[in-house]
């Protein structure tokens, strides 16, 4: 058996004609010049690269020596051959900045947790412990339902903290809420029409539209979504009532209302009578500040509620892990929609999250972040009370964002001023369902979790500078 040469891999495109040494040197020179080989990159040993290219060892050695003489490479005893530090790639074209405003300097966009607070050391330790203890079958082709370790840990955690009633066999691991929505409707598990809240993420409405699902917006008031309208709110196109309803009952997105207990019961009663399904998006249920925890609607009737959650807000959206707690009779259909070659979430992250939950570190992280976000929320409220007392934040008893109601006609100019000031934030009307009959309200959706500590107060100062002034009362 031929001996495998050691060393890092390096791809070079050699000219098919001419001397081999010149071809190797030219390919190396272009790789350095283009920036594909960055300054400081260590090159493979002569023998290794020669074997990969099918040329003589001395051919590579001579090419290396040529580039060392040119100053493109350096060669030191014990350090090998590297791209010279002073070599710089040809400058890349910088994309033009979008017209109409500065590149964002202050990030108050909703939906983003504090990336600087990701528990790097604890997560790394969880990965190490989980991988060390994992059975051998964890590294075989995975099952689309998700690792049993994580499904068990989630069943216990969700029962304890959110009042979810679930057996591990009712849990399907997915990559987040959007992935779950695609599986349920794009995979044909559920069909429309779908009753929805009058304000929600346009991205989610787009997923449903791509799946051919018509959405019917319900009403909204201070008690939450008007679930009492479900029985008398047919699809105006087909005259057929909704088959399912999608809710954010713990903290309506983005207005922040909590669904009234009577309306929770009304949604479940409607699902029982209609043979329908309630979809519960519990996107930030861990973060409550001025109230007792609000349990999941799923606990009222596990047979008619699909409960969806993820770690996007509690840990990081970069860890693509979510879950669906599904009525038993729908599990097989969801797994069929996922398929045997579906792009599953990584097994290592699943094992790590299971260990993170079992060890209690997830609880500790959530409690720490709850206090951190509470402090952020409090500072937002205090700055507004001092600098813009005519604008009061709403929906701040929980979550990672607040809504600032604005006088009619002021949202668009405020957003334009924010863009000019390099301030990233969202307008309330951008979340309004286009078919909603609710009166349009101007406002801003302010995410207070994302900025690092040293940038948070300057972001609030920038926000206050673009808010519309108090109305002139004529006094």
C-alpha positions in Angstrom: 0.0 0.0 0.0 1.4 3.4 -0.9 2.3 5.6 2.0 0.0 8.6 2.5 2.0 11.8 2.7 1.5 14.1 5.6 0.7 17.9 5.5 -2.1 20.3 4.9 -4.1 20.2 1.6 -3.4 22.9 -1.0 -5.3 23.2 -4.3 -3.3 24.6 -7.2 -4.4 24.9 -10.8 -1.3 24.1 -12.9 -0.9 25.0 -16.5 -1.0 21.9 -18.7 1.9 23.1 -20.8 5.4 24.3 -20.0 7.9 23.3 -17.4 6.4 21.9 -14.1 8.5 24.2 -11.9 7.3 27.3 -13.7 3.7 26.0 -13.5 3.9 25.4 -9.7 5.6 28.8 -9.1 3.0 30.6 -11.2 0.1 28.9 -9.4 1.5 29.7 -6.0 2.2 33.3 -7.0 -1.4 33.7 -8.1 -2.8 32.1 -5.0 -0.8 34.6 -2.9 -1.5 37.6 -5.1 -5.3 36.9 -5.1 -5.5 36.5 -1.3 -6.5 32.9 -1.4 -3.3 32.2 0.6 -3.5 34.8 3.4 -0.3 36.3 5.0 1.1 33.9 7.6 -0.5 30.8 6.0 1.7 27.7 6.4 2.3 25.8 3.2 2.5 22.0 2.9 6.0 20.3 3.1 7.7 19.8 -0.3 7.1 16.0 -0.3 3.4 16.4 0.6 2.6 18.9 -2.1 4.7 17.1 -4.7 2.7 13.9 -4.1 -0.6 15.7 -4.4 0.5 17.5 -7.6 2.2 14.4 -9.1 5.5 16.3 -9.6 9.0 15.7 -8.3 9.9 16.9 -4.8 12.7 19.2 -6.1 10.1 20.9 -8.5 8.2 22.1 -5.5 11.3 23.0 -3.5 12.6 25.1 -6.4 9.2 26.8 -6.8 9.1 27.6 -3.1 12.7 29.0 -3.3 11.7 31.2 -6.2 8.8 32.8 -4.2 11.0 33.2 -1.2 13.5 35.1 -3.3 10.7 37.3 -4.5 9.6 38.0 -0.9 6.2 36.4 -1.3 7.1 33.4 1.0 9.4 33.0 4.1 11.2 29.9 5.1 12.6 29.4 8.6 14.0 26.4 10.3 11.3 24.8 12.5 8.6 27.1 11.2 8.2 25.7 7.6 7.4 27.8 4.6 4.7 30.5 5.0 3.2 33.3 3.1 5.1 36.5 4.0 3.3 38.8 6.4 3.9 41.9 4.3 2.2 40.3 1.3 -1.3 41.8 0.8 -4.0 40.6 -1.5 -5.1 42.9 -4.3 -7.8 45.2 -2.9 -11.3 44.0 -3.0 -14.1 46.2 -4.3 -16.1 47.7 -1.4 -19.8 47.6 -2.0 -21.4 51.0 -2.2 -23.4 52.0 0.9 -27.1 52.0 0.5 -28.5 55.4 -0.5 -30.7 57.3 1.9 -28.8 56.7 5.2 -25.7 55.7 7.0 -24.6 52.2 7.6 -26.2 51.2 10.9 -24.1 52.3 13.9 -26.6 51.5 16.6 -28.6 48.2 16.6 -32.0 48.4 18.1 -33.6 45.9 15.7 -35.9 43.4 17.3 -35.4 39.6 17.5 -31.7 39.6 18.4 -30.3 38.4 21.8 -27.1 39.7 23.3 -24.4 37.9 21.3 -21.7 39.0 23.7 -23.4 37.0 26.5 -23.3 33.6 24.8 -22.0 31.2 27.5 -18.9 30.1 25.5 -17.1 28.3 28.3 -20.2 26.5 29.6 -21.3 25.5 26.1 -17.8 24.2 25.2 -17.8 22.1 28.4 -21.2 20.8 27.5 -20.1 19.8 24.1 -17.1 18.0 25.5 -19.0 16.1 28.2 -21.8 15.2 25.8 -19.6 13.9 23.1 -17.5 11.9 25.6 -20.6 10.3 27.1 -22.5 9.7 23.8 -23.2 6.2 22.7 -21.7 5.0 19.5 -25.0 5.2 17.6 -25.1 8.9 18.1 -22.6 9.2 15.3 -24.4 6.9 12.9 -27.0 8.3 10.4 -29.4 10.2 12.7 -33.2 9.8 13.1 -35.3 12.7 11.8 -37.1 13.0 15.1 -34.0 14.1 16.9 -31.7 12.5 19.6 -33.6 10.8 22.4 -31.4 12.5 25.0 -32.5 15.9 23.9 -36.2 15.0 23.5 -36.2 13.6 27.1 -34.5 16.7 28.5 -36.9 19.0 26.6 -39.9 17.1 27.9 -38.8 17.5 31.5 -37.7 21.1 31.1 -40.8 22.3 29.2 -43.1 20.6 31.8 -41.2 22.2 34.7 -40.9 25.7 33.3 -43.7 26.2 30.8 -46.4 23.8 31.9 -46.2 21.7 28.7 -47.5 18.2 28.8 -45.4 16.1 26.5 -43.9 12.6 26.2 -40.5 12.6 24.5 -42.1 10.6 21.6 -44.3 13.7 20.9 -41.3 15.9 20.4 -39.7 16.5 17.0 -36.4 18.4 16.9 -36.1 21.0 14.1 -34.0 24.0 13.2 -36.3 26.6 14.7 -39.8 28.0 14.3 -39.6 28.8 10.6 -38.4 25.3 9.9 -41.3 23.9 11.9 -43.8 26.1 10.0 -42.3 24.8 6.7 -42.7 21.2 7.8 -46.2 21.6 9.1 -47.6 23.4 6.0 -45.1 22.9 3.3 -45.0 19.3 4.1 -48.8 19.0 3.9 -49.3 18.0 7.6 -51.7 20.9 8.1 -53.8 22.8 5.6 -55.2 26.3 5.5 -56.9 28.6 5.8 -54.9 29.6 8.9 -56.2 32.3 11.3 -53.3 34.5 12.5 -52.7 37.5 14.6 -53.0 41.0 13.0 -49.3 41.7 13.6 -46.6 39.2 13.0 -43.3 38.7 11.2 -43.7 39.2 7.4 -41.1 36.4 6.9 -43.5 33.9 8.5 -46.4 35.1 6.4 -44.1 34.6 3.4 -43.4 31.0 4.4 -47.1 30.3 4.6 -47.8 32.0 1.3 -45.1 29.9 -0.4 -47.0 26.8 0.9 -50.2 28.1 -0.6 -51.8 28.8 2.8 -54.2 31.7 3.0 -54.0 33.6 6.3 -57.0 35.2 8.0 -56.1 38.0 10.4 -58.1 38.2 13.7 -58.7 41.3 15.8 -56.5 42.5 18.7 -57.2 44.6 21.8 -55.8 45.1 25.3 -56.7 41.5 26.2 -54.8 40.0 23.3 -55.9 38.4 20.1 -59.7 38.1 19.5 -59.9 34.3 19.5 -63.6 34.7 20.1 -63.8 35.6 16.4 -62.5 32.2 15.2 -66.0 30.6 14.9 -67.4 33.6 13.0 -64.4 34.7 10.9 -64.4 32.7 7.6 -62.0 33.1 4.8 -63.5 35.9 2.7 -62.3 34.2 -0.5 -63.4 30.6 0.0 -66.0 31.3 2.6 -64.4 28.4 4.5 -63.5 28.8 8.1 -59.9 28.5 9.4 -58.5 25.0 10.0 -55.9 26.2 12.5 -54.8 29.3 14.3 -51.3 30.6 15.0 -50.8 32.5 18.3 -48.0 34.0 20.4 -50.1 33.9 23.6 -47.4 34.5 26.2 -46.1 37.7 24.6 -47.9 38.8 21.4 -45.4 39.7 18.7 -44.7 42.5 18.4 -47.3 44.4 20.5 -46.5 42.5 23.7 -50.0 41.7 24.9 -50.6 38.6 27.0 -53.5 36.5 25.8 -56.4 36.7 28.3 -57.2 33.3 30.0 -60.8 33.4 28.6 -59.4 33.8 25.1 -56.9 31.0 25.6 -59.8 28.8 26.6 -61.8 30.0 23.6 -59.0 29.0 21.2 -58.8 25.5 22.7 -62.6 25.1 22.7 -62.7 26.1 19.0 -60.0 23.6 18.1 -61.9 20.8 19.9 -65.2 21.7 18.3 -63.8 22.3 14.8 -61.3 19.5 14.9 -58.6 22.1 14.3 -55.2 22.9 15.7 -53.8 25.7 17.8 -50.1 26.5 16.9 -48.4 28.1 19.8 -45.2 30.1 19.1 -43.5 30.4 22.5 -40.6 32.5 21.1 -39.5 34.3 24.3 -41.5 32.7 27.1 -38.5 32.5 29.4 -38.1 36.2 29.7 -40.7 37.8 32.0 -40.1 40.7 34.3 -43.1 42.2 36.0 -45.5 39.3 36.2 -45.8 35.6 37.1 -44.8 33.1 34.4 -47.6 32.5 31.9 -48.0 28.8 31.2 -48.3 27.4 27.8 -51.7 27.0 26.1 -50.6 23.5 25.2 -51.1 22.4 28.8 -54.8 23.0 28.4 -55.3 20.5 25.6 -52.1 18.6 24.3 -54.3 16.8 21.7 -55.1 20.0 19.9 -52.1 22.2 20.3 -48.7 22.2 18.5 -46.2 23.9 20.7 -43.1 25.4 19.1 -39.9 26.8 20.7 -36.2 27.3 20.1 -33.0 28.6 21.6 -32.8 31.5 19.2 -33.6 34.1 22.0 -32.4 32.2 25.0 -29.0 31.1 23.7 -28.3 32.2 20.1 -29.9 32.1 16.7 -26.6 30.7 15.4 -27.4 27.4 17.2 -30.1 26.1 14.8 -32.1 24.1 17.4 -35.9 24.2 17.9 -38.6 21.8 18.8 -42.2 21.0 18.1 -44.4 19.3 20.7 -47.0 17.6 18.6 -50.3 15.7 19.2 -49.5 12.0 18.9 -51.7 11.5 15.8 -49.6 14.1 13.9 -46.1 12.8 14.7 -45.8 10.3 11.9 -47.0 12.9 9.3 -44.4 15.4 10.5 -41.6 12.8 10.3 -42.7 11.9 6.8 -42.6 15.6 5.9 -39.0 15.7 7.3 -38.0 12.8 5.2 -35.1 10.4 5.5 -32.6 12.8 3.9 -33.9 16.1 5.3 -31.3 18.6 6.5 -31.4 17.7 10.1 -29.9 19.7 12.9 -26.5 18.6 14.1 -26.3 15.8 16.5 -23.4 17.3 18.4 -25.5 20.4 19.2 -28.5 18.3 20.2 -26.3 16.3 22.6 -24.7 19.5 24.0 -28.1 21.1 24.6 -29.4 18.0 26.4 -26.4 18.1 28.7 -26.7 21.9 29.1 -30.3 21.4 30.3 -29.7 18.3 32.5 -26.7 20.0 34.3 -28.8 23.0 35.3 -26.5 25.4 33.3 -29.3 26.3 30.9 -31.5 27.4 33.8 -28.7 29.5 35.3 -28.0 31.1 31.9 -31.6 32.0 31.4 -31.9 33.5 34.9 -28.7 35.6 34.3 -30.0 36.8 31.0 -33.4 37.6 32.4 -31.8 40.0 34.9 -29.6 41.4 32.2 -32.5 42.1 29.9 -34.6 43.4 32.8 -31.9 46.0 33.4 -31.8 46.9 29.7 -35.6 47.3 29.7 -35.5 49.5 32.8 -32.9 51.8 31.3 -34.9 52.2 28.2 -38.0 53.2 30.2 -35.9 55.6 32.4 -34.3 57.3 29.4 -37.6 57.7 27.7 -39.2 59.1 30.9 -36.4 61.7 31.1 -35.9 62.6 27.4 -39.3 61.8 25.8 -42.0 61.6 28.5 -44.7 61.9 25.9 -43.8 58.5 24.5 -44.4 55.5 26.8 -43.0 52.0 26.0 -45.6 49.2 25.8 -45.4 45.4 25.9 -42.4 45.5 28.3 -43.5 43.1 31.0 -41.7 40.4 29.1 -39.5 39.7 26.1 -36.6 41.4 24.4 -38.4 44.4 22.7 -40.7 47.2 23.4 -43.3 49.1 21.3 -43.3 52.9 21.2 -46.6 54.2 20.0 -46.2 57.3 17.9 -48.6 60.1 16.8 -50.4 59.4 13.5 -48.3 60.1 10.4 -44.9 60.2 12.3 -43.6 56.6 11.8 -42.3 57.0 8.3 -40.4 60.2 8.9 -39.0 58.8 12.2 -37.7 55.7 10.5 -36.1 58.0 7.8 -34.4 60.1 10.5 -33.2 56.9 12.2 -31.7 55.6 9.0 -29.9 58.9 8.5 -28.5 58.7 12.0 -27.3 55.1 11.5 -29.9 53.7 13.8 -31.3 50.2 13.0 -34.9 49.7 14.2 -38.2 48.5 13.0 -41.6 50.3 12.4 -44.7 48.8 13.8 -46.7 49.0 10.5 -44.2 46.7 8.8 -45.5 43.8 10.9 -49.2 44.5 10.2 -51.1 41.9 8.1 -52.1 43.5 4.8 -55.7 42.2 5.2 -56.1 43.3 8.8 -59.2 45.4 9.5 -57.6 46.8 12.7 -56.9 50.5 12.5 -53.3 51.2 11.5 -51.1 52.5 14.3 -47.8 54.2 14.0 -45.0 53.0 16.2 -41.5 51.7 16.6 -40.5 48.2 17.7 -37.3 48.6 19.8 -35.1 45.6 20.4 -33.1 46.3 23.6 -31.1 43.1 23.8 -28.6 43.2 21.0 -26.2 46.2 21.6 -23.1 45.5 23.7 -23.1 47.3 27.0 -20.8 50.1 25.9 -23.0 50.8 22.9 -26.4 50.6 24.6 -26.7 54.1 26.1 -25.4 55.8 23.0 -28.0 53.8 21.0 -30.8 55.1 23.3 -29.4 58.7 23.0 -29.6 58.3 19.2 -33.1 57.0 19.5 -34.3 59.9 21.6 -32.8 62.3 19.1 -35.0 61.1 16.3 -38.3 60.6 18.2 -41.1 63.1 17.3 -41.5 66.0 19.7 -44.3 66.3 22.2 -47.5 67.6 20.6 -48.1 71.3 21.0 -51.1 71.7 23.3 -51.2 75.4 22.7 -50.9 76.1 26.4 
